[in-house]
Amino acid sequence: MNRSAEHASANVLDVFCDAIVVMSIDDVIGVFRGGDRAITSFFEKTCRQSLYQKCFPIVTKSMEENQVGKIYREVAEVAKKVPFLSQKFNVNIEDYTVNKGLDGLFKVLAEQEQDIRNNPAARVTDLLEDVFGNIASHFRELEIQN
């Protein structure tokens, strides 16, 4: 299941790029004025559904190639006959895998965002330094003046 999610994650950069291209001024201001997860929250709100749609077929194909779905459904059929296990296996394994993969993606993104916002040494490119150092300080100055 993890490998299936990894296969899908390699094909999602364009979803994030599309979200950046269509950001409104209010979105940009919200990202700078928001907390340690503002960018992550923006991406999760604007990208999660597109990411799901893009990843689901890739995960499904990968899981079928590795017989994960088939084996899970066989185990689930047996488990459904055991009263205390029946609800535990009432899950679409492909849906579960995609959603858990996206949860993990946004968790890592939030951790990275928090580090970049709070630790100047984590701003390893000029762009990151400009965005989180220079531009962010201008937003803070504007807030102080208002």
C-alpha positions as CSV (number, residue, x, y, z in Angstrom):
1,M,0.0,0.0,0.0
2,N,2.8,2.4,0.8
3,R,4.5,1.7,-2.5
4,S,1.2,2.4,-4.3
5,A,0.9,5.8,-2.5
6,E,4.5,6.6,-3.4
7,H,3.9,5.9,-7.1
8,A,1.0,8.3,-7.1
9,S,2.8,11.1,-5.3
10,A,5.4,11.3,-8.1
11,N,2.7,12.7,-10.4
12,V,1.1,15.5,-8.4
13,L,3.4,18.5,-8.8
14,D,1.3,20.1,-11.5
15,V,-1.7,20.2,-9.1
16,F,0.3,22.3,-6.7
17,C,1.6,24.5,-9.5
18,D,-2.0,25.1,-10.8
19,A,-3.1,26.2,-7.3
20,I,-0.3,28.7,-7.1
21,V,-1.0,30.1,-10.5
22,V,-4.7,30.9,-9.6
23,M,-4.0,32.3,-6.1
24,S,-5.9,35.5,-5.4
25,I,-4.5,38.5,-3.6
26,D,-6.6,37.5,-0.6
27,D,-5.0,34.0,-0.8
28,V,-1.5,35.4,-0.8
29,I,-2.2,37.8,2.1
30,G,-3.8,34.9,4.0
31,V,-0.7,32.7,3.5
32,F,1.6,35.4,4.9
33,R,-0.7,36.5,7.7
34,G,-1.7,33.0,8.6
35,G,0.0,30.7,11.1
36,D,2.6,28.1,10.8
37,R,0.3,25.9,8.6
38,A,-1.2,28.7,6.4
39,I,0.3,27.4,3.1
40,T,-0.4,23.8,4.0
41,S,-4.0,24.7,4.8
42,F,-4.3,26.6,1.5
43,F,-3.0,23.6,-0.5
44,E,-5.1,21.1,1.4
45,K,-8.3,23.2,0.8
46,T,-7.5,23.9,-2.9
47,C,-5.7,20.7,-4.0
48,R,-6.9,17.7,-2.0
49,Q,-9.8,16.8,-4.3
50,S,-7.7,17.1,-7.4
51,L,-4.9,15.1,-5.8
52,Y,-7.3,12.4,-4.8
53,Q,-8.7,12.2,-8.3
54,K,-5.2,12.0,-9.8
55,C,-3.9,9.5,-7.3
56,F,-6.8,7.1,-7.0
57,P,-6.4,5.4,-10.4
58,I,-2.6,5.1,-9.9
59,V,-3.0,3.6,-6.4
60,T,-5.7,1.3,-7.6
61,K,-3.6,0.0,-10.6
62,S,-0.5,-0.4,-8.4
63,M,-2.5,-2.3,-5.7
64,E,-4.0,-4.6,-8.3
65,E,-0.7,-5.3,-9.9
66,N,0.6,-6.3,-6.5
67,Q,-2.6,-8.1,-5.6
68,V,-3.1,-6.0,-2.5
69,G,-6.8,-5.3,-3.3
70,K,-7.5,-8.9,-4.1
71,I,-5.9,-10.2,-1.0
72,Y,-7.6,-7.6,1.2
73,R,-11.0,-8.4,-0.3
74,E,-10.5,-12.1,0.4
75,V,-9.5,-11.4,4.0
76,A,-12.4,-9.0,4.4
77,E,-14.9,-11.7,3.2
78,V,-13.7,-14.1,5.8
79,A,-13.6,-11.3,8.5
80,K,-17.2,-10.3,7.7
81,K,-18.3,-13.6,9.1
82,V,-16.8,-12.9,12.5
83,P,-19.1,-10.6,14.4
84,F,-16.5,-8.4,16.1
85,L,-14.4,-8.1,13.0
86,S,-17.1,-7.4,10.4
87,Q,-17.0,-3.6,10.7
88,K,-13.2,-3.4,10.8
89,F,-13.0,-4.7,7.3
90,N,-15.9,-2.6,5.8
91,V,-13.4,-0.3,4.0
92,N,-12.6,0.5,0.4
93,I,-8.9,-0.2,0.7
94,E,-8.0,1.9,-2.3
95,D,-9.9,4.9,-1.0
96,Y,-8.3,4.4,2.4
97,T,-4.8,4.2,1.0
98,V,-5.2,7.4,-1.1
99,N,-6.6,9.3,1.8
100,K,-4.0,8.2,4.3
101,G,-1.3,9.0,1.7
102,L,-2.7,12.5,1.3
103,D,-2.9,12.9,5.1
104,G,0.8,12.0,5.2
105,L,1.7,14.4,2.4
106,F,0.0,17.3,4.1
107,K,1.5,16.4,7.5
108,V,5.0,16.4,6.1
109,L,4.2,19.7,4.2
110,A,3.0,21.3,7.4
111,E,6.2,20.2,9.2
112,Q,8.4,21.6,6.5
113,E,6.4,24.8,6.3
114,Q,6.7,25.4,10.1
115,D,10.5,24.8,9.9
116,I,10.9,27.2,7.0
117,R,8.8,29.9,8.7
118,N,10.6,29.6,12.0
119,N,14.2,28.6,11.1
120,P,16.1,30.9,8.7
121,A,18.6,28.1,8.1
122,A,15.8,26.0,6.6
123,R,15.3,28.5,3.8
124,V,17.8,26.8,1.6
125,T,17.0,28.7,-1.7
126,D,16.9,32.3,-2.6
127,L,13.2,32.0,-3.3
128,L,12.5,30.6,0.1
129,E,14.6,33.4,1.7
130,D,12.8,36.1,-0.3
131,V,9.3,34.7,0.5
132,F,9.7,33.8,4.1
133,G,12.4,36.3,5.1
134,N,12.1,39.5,3.1
135,I,8.5,39.6,1.9
136,A,7.2,38.2,5.2
137,S,8.9,41.0,7.1
138,H,7.2,43.6,4.9
139,F,3.8,42.1,5.7
140,R,4.7,42.2,9.4
141,E,5.7,45.9,9.1
142,L,2.4,46.6,7.4
143,E,0.5,44.9,10.2
144,I,2.3,47.0,12.8
145,Q,1.5,50.2,10.9
146,N,-2.2,49.4,10.8
